[in-house]
Amino acid sequence: IGRAAHRGCPGGDRRGSGAMTPGNIASWKAAPTLSPLGAADLDATQRAGEPPQPVLEAIGVSRYFGGVKAVDNVDFRAFSGEVHALLGENGAGKSTLVKLLVGALAPTGGSVRLHGAPLSAIRHARRDNRFGFVFQELSLIPDLTVAENVWFGREPLTRLHTVNFSTCRTATASLFDRLGVTIASPDTLVRKLSLAQRQLVEIAKVRSEEHTSELQSRQYL
């Protein structure tokens, strides 16, 4: 656990509207060495003599819902290789801030930047910047298998333009092996999984987007 990564001090005054403010929300970061790839990027930047730049940055971000202030003037920066935990009481605005950071909500005030560029829309963040996110509310379809959920909407096709379920299963098993995810079978229906297992599938689904082009190259096999 390291220093707070936003303006103000954790554990500040909790009185007032209940909106997330620099004083009533805490964001803590761990050492960048937790991510070898991110740490390597950070080391390369330092070797080049350049100051490290944040990968993701929120500048004076606020969000109103009608007359209700949910997030109030929050600054946040995340550098390559860092792991953050966002802490706060119920209703403090944690989920709203996360949705602002990933582009699912537009801020009422302030701005969010990814690699220095404005984060304008969710589709641009996911497709152009390979920026993935997993929300608290899972998006899995209970009556589809694990493999079908992981590749939903991006399924490889056979020569007859039907879904190549064999490739889906193989690709899912390979992905889980790389991520260290242990689930009985890619053919398991999601409704049979525990909540913890479903969360792992959701994370794997996001990570699978990095391998979509590789999977699509196997089409018609």
N, C-alpha and C positions, 0 to 999 in steps of 0.2 A: 504494500500500500504506500503510495507516495503523496505528493501534494495535491491540493484541490486544483482542478483544471478550469475553473471559471472564476469570474470576479466575485469577491466577497468571501466570507468565511462560513464553513459548514456549521450548523447548529446555531445560526443567528436567530434573530427575532422571528417567531412563528406567528405573530399576531397579524391581523389585517384581513385582506380579501381571501387568503388561502391560495393565491396564484403562485406559480413557481417564480421565485425571484432569486437573485444571487445570494440572499441571506437564508433562504429556507430550503434549498436543495443542495445536495452535495454530490460532486462527481469526482471520484478518485481514480488514479491511474496506477498501473503496475509498470515495472521496468520494461523497457523496449526489448530486452533480451528474450522475452517470452515467445516472440515470433522470429525464428531464424531468418525468414525471408525479409521481414520488415526491418530487422536489425541490420541486415546486409545492406539494404537500401539506405538506411540512416548512416551507416559507416561510410558508404561510397560518397554520400553528400558531404560528410565531414572531411573526408580525404581530399575532396575537391576544393576545400576551403570555403564552402558556401554554408551559410546558416541553415539549419533544418527548417523546412516549411511544413505547416500542418497539412495533412491529407484532407481532413474535414474540419471546417471552421464555421461557427455560428457567431454573428456579430450583432449584438443588440437585438436579438430576436424576441418578438412579442407576438401573442396570438389572443384575439378576442373572439368570443362566441356571443354575438349580440352585444349586450352590455356587460357580459361576464369576462373578466380577465383571467385567462388560464395560464399564460406564460408572459412574464414581464421583464423585458430588457435583459435577456440572458446571453452571456458570451461563453463559448465553448471551443476548445481546440483539441484535436487528436492528431498525434504524429505517427509516422510509420512504426509498426511493431508494438504499439501500446494496446493495453487492454483496460477498458474503463468499466466502472460500475456506477450506475446512477441511483442515488438514494433519496428518499423523501417519504413523507407521510401520505396516506390515502388522499387523493384529490389534489396533491401538490402540483401536478402537471407533468409527471414523468413521461407518461405515454404520449401526451401531446407534443412534448419536446422531441421525443424520438421520431414521431411522425413528421415533424418539421425538419429534422436532420436528414431524413431519407427522401423528402420530397412528396410524401403522401398528403401533406397539408401545406398550404402556402402561408407564410407568416404575414400577420397584419402589419408588422414593422420589422425592420432589420433585414438581414440577408444570411443565406447559407451558401458556403462555397465548398466545392469538391475539387481538390488539386488546383485551387486558385480560381476556378471558373464557377459562375453562378449555377446553383442547382435549381433548375427551372421546372423540371417535370419528372415524374417517377419513371416514365419509359426511357428518357434519356439517361437517367442515372443507372438504370439496369443494363441497357443495351450498349451504350457508348463507353461507360466507365467501369463496367463489370462490378457494380456496386450492389451487393446483396443484403437482404434484411429479412428477419423473421419476427413477425409480430406475436404479441401475447395470444391473440385469437388465431388458432391454427386454421389453415386453408385446405387441409387434406379432405379427400372424399372417402368416407368410411367404407363404402361398398366396392371400392377399387383396390387392387393389390398395391403393395408397397412400390413395386416397379412401375406400375401404371401411374401412380401419384407422382413419383420422382420425375418422370418424363412427360407428364400431362401437357398436351399442346405442342410438344416437340418430339413426338414419337417417330422413330425411324420406320420407313415403309418398305414393303416387299415390292417385287416387280409388278405385282397386281394392285399396288397402291393400297394395300391393307396394312394394318399395324404389324410390325415385325416384333412380336412379343419375345421371341428368343433373344434378339439383340438387346431388347429392353432389360431382360433378366440378367444377361451377361454383363451389360454395362453397369447395372445397379450393383451387382456383386463386386465388380471391380472398384466402383466408387466407394462402397462401404469398406472395402479392404484398405483403400488409401486413407480413409477417414478414421479407421479403427472402430467402425460401428458394427455391433454384433446383434443381428436380428435373425430369427430362425430361417427365413427364406424370402427372397424377393416376391414370391407368389403369395405370401401371407396377406390376408385382407387387413386393411388398416383398422377396422373396427375391433379386431382381435388383439390389438396392441395396447400396452399400457400407455398412460399419458407421457411418461418419460420417453418411451420408444417412439411415440408419435412426434415428439419434439425433435428427436434425432433425425427422423425421416424428413421433417420440415427443413432442418438445417442442411441435410444432404441434398434436398431438392434445390435449395439456393446454390449450393456449391456445384451442382450438376450443370449449371448454366455455363461454367467455365469450360465444360467438355462437350457442349452442344454441337460445335462444328465438327469435332472428332466423331461424334455419334452419327451425324448426318452424312458424313463421308462413307458410312457403311450401308447406306440405303441401297435397296434393290439387290442385296446379297442373299 
